[in-house]
Amino acid sequence: QVQLVESGGGLVQPGGSLRLSCAASGIIFRSADMSWYRQAPGKQRELVATLTSGGSTNYAGSLKGRFTISTDSAESTFYLQMNSLKPDDTAVYYCYAWLPATLRRYWGQGTQVTVSS
């Protein structure tokens, strides 16, 4: 059974940093495209970044350079390092897994990030 559990959200001042974690079970990262999405109040959910099963990384254009995705050496946790945070980064951040071999997708429950002074 696949489970994605996010953590690490919270309140941070503009210019600050946060690292989000996604603890994954039931998934082999090398067989999945792992992504972070976010959804701000009143807006559609948008893609933040993807780490493909082939090891490539893709970022939303406006976030490249400030956000970095990675996994741990055991490939059981997926991270999103967020630097130079802005109020516009306030959103619920979701971990997402897409398994091409089975055409199945999974979402975490989300973690709230609030950037405010």
C-alpha positions as CSV (number, residue, x, y, z in Angstrom):
1,Q,0.0,0.0,0.0
2,V,1.4,3.4,-1.0
3,Q,1.4,6.2,1.5
4,L,2.8,9.7,1.2
5,V,3.1,11.8,4.4
6,E,4.3,15.4,4.2
7,S,5.8,17.3,7.1
8,G,7.9,20.4,7.7
9,G,5.4,23.1,6.9
10,G,4.9,26.1,9.1
11,L,5.1,29.9,9.5
12,V,8.2,31.6,8.2
13,Q,9.2,35.2,7.6
14,P,9.8,36.5,4.1
15,G,13.3,35.6,3.0
16,G,13.4,32.6,5.2
17,S,13.8,28.9,4.4
18,L,11.9,25.7,5.0
19,R,12.5,22.1,4.1
20,L,9.5,19.9,3.4
21,S,9.7,16.2,3.7
22,C,7.6,13.5,2.1
23,A,7.9,10.1,3.8
24,A,7.0,7.5,1.2
25,S,6.1,3.9,1.7
26,G,5.2,1.3,-0.8
27,I,7.1,3.1,-3.6
28,I,10.4,2.6,-5.2
29,F,11.5,6.1,-6.3
30,R,13.4,4.8,-9.3
31,S,10.1,3.5,-10.7
32,A,8.1,6.7,-10.0
33,D,8.0,10.4,-11.0
34,M,7.9,12.2,-7.7
35,S,6.6,15.8,-7.5
36,W,5.6,18.6,-5.3
37,Y,2.5,20.6,-6.0
38,R,1.0,23.6,-4.2
39,Q,-2.3,25.2,-3.9
40,A,-2.8,28.7,-2.7
41,P,-6.2,29.9,-1.4
42,G,-8.6,30.5,-4.3
43,K,-6.1,29.2,-6.8
44,Q,-5.7,26.0,-8.8
45,R,-3.2,23.4,-7.7
46,E,0.1,24.0,-9.5
47,L,3.2,22.0,-10.1
48,V,6.3,23.1,-8.2
49,A,8.9,20.5,-9.2
50,T,9.4,16.9,-10.4
51,L,12.1,14.4,-9.9
52,T,11.6,11.8,-12.6
53,S,12.3,8.1,-12.3
54,G,15.2,8.7,-14.7
55,G,16.8,11.2,-12.3
56,S,15.9,14.4,-14.1
57,T,14.6,17.4,-12.3
58,N,12.1,19.9,-13.6
59,Y,11.0,23.1,-11.8
60,A,8.3,25.6,-12.4
61,G,10.1,28.5,-14.1
62,S,9.4,31.1,-11.5
63,L,10.7,28.8,-8.7
64,K,13.9,27.5,-10.2
65,G,16.9,28.7,-8.2
66,R,14.9,29.1,-5.0
67,F,13.5,25.6,-4.6
68,T,15.4,22.3,-4.8
69,I,14.0,18.7,-4.8
70,S,16.0,15.7,-3.6
71,T,15.7,12.3,-2.0
72,D,17.6,10.7,0.8
73,S,20.1,7.9,0.2
74,A,17.6,5.3,1.2
75,E,15.2,6.7,-1.3
76,S,12.4,6.6,1.2
77,T,12.0,10.4,1.8
78,F,11.5,13.1,-0.8
79,Y,12.4,16.7,0.0
80,L,11.6,20.2,-1.1
81,Q,14.1,22.8,0.1
82,M,12.6,26.3,-0.2
83,N,14.8,29.3,0.1
84,S,14.2,33.1,-0.1
85,L,10.5,32.5,0.6
86,K,8.0,35.1,-0.4
87,P,4.4,35.7,0.7
88,D,3.3,34.4,-2.7
89,D,4.7,31.0,-1.7
90,T,2.0,30.7,0.9
91,A,0.1,27.5,0.0
92,V,-0.7,23.9,1.0
93,Y,2.2,21.8,-0.4
94,Y,1.4,18.3,-1.6
95,C,3.6,15.4,-2.4
96,Y,2.6,13.4,-5.5
97,A,3.7,10.1,-7.0
98,W,3.1,8.9,-10.5
99,L,3.9,5.3,-11.4
100,P,4.1,4.9,-15.1
101,A,4.2,1.1,-15.0
102,T,0.8,0.9,-13.3
103,L,-0.7,4.3,-14.4
104,R,-1.5,5.0,-10.8
105,R,-1.1,8.2,-8.9
106,Y,-1.0,9.1,-5.3
107,W,-1.3,12.2,-3.2
108,G,-0.2,13.1,0.3
109,Q,-2.5,15.0,2.7
110,G,-0.6,18.3,2.3
111,T,1.3,20.5,4.6
112,Q,0.6,24.2,5.1
113,V,3.4,26.8,4.4
114,T,2.7,30.4,5.4
115,V,5.1,33.1,4.6
116,S,4.3,36.3,6.5
117,S,6.0,38.8,8.7
